[in-house]
């Protein structure tokens, strides 16, 4: 297996199906790493992932995340150094409630298969 070293860039690699900016970081066969940005006063599109699960670590900004699985539903405030999980099949949406970009690191397991992974749904906001 080859070593990978990558610095976080300023260029956007993709706009995620939820509308956030994605900057790719290294990936391996078990998962991928990305940096995600949602600008002030923006709300993501609500989606549900079909096959992947994610772990998020917030680095900068403030916002809220809505998650729903069946009858279980919650909205939580997010801020730097808070982490959360998005299990497979969880409906979710997030919004920036602060004055600076809401930035996070996302681990996706297995690696992101492409935009068809995220199905649009009716969200909280």
Residue pairs with C-beta under 8 A, 6 or more apart in sequence:
1 28
4 26
5 26
6 24
6 25
6 26
8 23
8 25
8 35
9 23
11 23
12 21
12 22
12 23
13 22
13 23
13 24
13 34
14 22
14 24
15 21
15 22
16 22
16 36
16 44
16 115
16 118
17 45
17 47
17 115
17 117
17 118
17 120
18 44
18 45
18 46
18 47
18 93
18 94
18 118
19 38
19 42
19 44
19 45
20 36
20 37
20 38
20 44
20 94
21 36
21 37
21 38
21 39
22 34
22 35
22 36
23 34
23 35
23 36
23 37
24 32
24 33
24 34
25 32
25 33
25 34
25 35
25 105
26 32
26 33
27 33
27 111
28 111
29 110
29 111
30 109
30 110
30 111
31 107
31 108
31 109
31 110
31 111
32 107
32 108
32 111
32 112
33 105
33 106
33 107
33 108
34 105
34 106
34 108
34 112
35 103
35 104
35 105
35 106
36 56
36 103
36 104
36 105
36 106
37 101
37 102
37 103
38 44
38 61
38 63
38 94
38 95
38 96
38 101
38 102
39 96
39 101
39 102
40 61
40 96
40 98
40 99
40 100
40 101
40 102
41 96
42 95
42 96
43 93
43 94
43 95
43 96
43 125
44 93
44 94
44 95
45 93
45 120
45 123
46 66
46 91
46 92
46 93
46 120
46 121
46 122
46 123
46 124
46 125
47 91
47 92
47 93
47 118
47 119
47 120
47 121
48 89
48 90
48 91
48 92
48 118
48 119
48 121
49 86
49 88
49 89
49 90
49 117
49 118
49 119
50 88
50 89
50 117
50 118
50 119
51 88
51 110
51 113
51 117
52 88
52 108
52 109
52 110
52 111
52 112
52 113
52 117
53 85
53 86
53 87
53 88
53 108
53 109
54 85
54 86
54 106
54 107
54 108
54 109
55 83
55 84
55 85
55 86
55 106
55 107
55 109
56 65
56 83
56 84
56 85
56 86
56 104
56 105
56 106
57 81
57 82
57 83
57 104
57 105
58 78
58 79
58 80
58 81
58 82
58 83
58 102
58 103
58 104
59 80
59 103
59 104
59 105
60 80
60 100
60 101
60 102
60 103
61 79
61 80
61 96
61 98
61 100
61 101
61 102
61 103
62 77
62 78
62 79
62 96
62 97
62 98
62 102
63 77
63 78
63 94
63 95
63 96
63 97
63 98
63 102
64 75
64 76
64 77
64 78
64 94
64 95
64 97
65 75
65 76
65 78
65 84
65 92
65 93
65 94
66 73
66 74
66 75
66 91
66 92
66 93
66 94
66 123
66 124
66 125
67 73
67 74
67 76
67 84
67 86
67 90
67 91
67 92
68 74
68 90
68 91
68 92
69 87
69 89
69 90
69 91
75 124
76 84
78 84
78 94
78 102
78 104
86 92
91 121
91 123
93 123
93 124
93 125
94 102
95 125
96 102
